[in-house]
Amino acid sequence: MAKEKFETKLQSAKEILETLMNPEITLQESVKAYEKGMKELSDAQKMLEEAKLKIQNIKTEQ
């Protein structure tokens, strides 16, 4: 399974936020969407950290 792109994770989180802003969403749907949104943001954060480490390694090797 291929890793999703950082931008895809952010777009997904944005769509989930829009869902959460819907006044007609049920509490159960809100909790489920919130959970999914937090996972997407967590995954995106991990991707940022990995990129940061790669950049630091490149700088160190020079």
N, C-alpha and C positions, 0 to 999 in steps of 0.2 A: 504494500500500500504506500503510495507516494505521499510525502509530507505536503500538507497544505501550505500555501504561501501566507506570509505575514499579512499582506493586504487583504487576502480572503478572510482571514480571522477578524480583522478590523471591520470589514464590510458586514460580516455575519453579526458581530456585536452591535453594530449600528442598526441593523434590521431588527434585532431583538429589542433594543431600546425603543424603537418605534412601536413595536408590539406592546411593550410595557406601558407606553403612554396612552394606549387605547383605553378609554374609560369603560368600555363594555367588556373588558377581559375579566375572567373570573379569578378569584384568589388562587385557586389551584393552578390555573394557566400561568398566572403571574409568577408563582414560585418556580414552576418548571422552566419558564423562560429566563428568569433571573439566574437559576442554576446553570443553564446552558450558556448564558451570556458571560457569567463569571469564568466558566471553563474556557471559553474562547479568548477572553482577555488574559487569563493565566497562560494559555498556550502562546499567545502573542508575546507576552512578557518573557517567556522562556526563549523564544526565538530572538528577541532583542538581546538577551543576556549572552546567548551563543554567538551572535554576531559581534558583540562587544569583545568577547574573549578571543575570537578569531582576529579581530583588528589589533588587539593588544599583542597577540602572538606574532603577527606580521611586523609590528613596530619593534618588538624585542629582537627579532631575527635580523633586523637591518643593522 
